[in-house]
Amino acid sequence: FRFGRRFESPLLWQSIIMIITMLLMLKLCTEVRVSNELNVKRRSFAAADSKDEEIKAPPKRSYLDFDLNYFWHWSKFTDYVQCVLTFTGVTGYITYLWLDSSLFVETLGFLAVFTEAMLGVPQLYRNYQNRSTEGMSIKMVLMWSSGDTFKTVYFILNQAPFQFSICGLLQVFVDIAILLQVYLYSHYPQKPVSHTAHPASTKAL
């Protein structure tokens, strides 16, 4: 987006730091999840390697393990890095081809900032499903809220591209909604929604 429409350097550095932080968190989450998994089959973004044979995993696809059921649930951090680099390369080339189109550049900027603004929505939805915020760090949400508020004020005062201001406000509203969930579910506990097992199923959910 910055190649098509220049904006202040602090916003660019903030984006770079955010990407690096998210990758580090993804690496940690992958290591913890894999260490707790009982299934030895390796799910990967790239083609299978000889290591799969060593752990006697079932045969994998000869090209890309692109089963949508396991997309973004791979077994190694390197698979996520490969996916991110592939996505960056493809979108970077498309951006290079359409760089002269103001409509494309503005749309790209909106999609990029809107994606960041939606980071809290999965947590918001999970809280709604569970009718509880137990296990969620309140300090983390407060840091989200304060950071997003300061960031949005910065966007408005410095007249950043409108995508930043709009999505910044949206991000603040999501943070406020999560904080409201914390208050409601702690002061007015609600009974979790029960999941009815399928009659033919032999496993309890």
Disulfide bonds with the S-S distance in Angstrom:
none
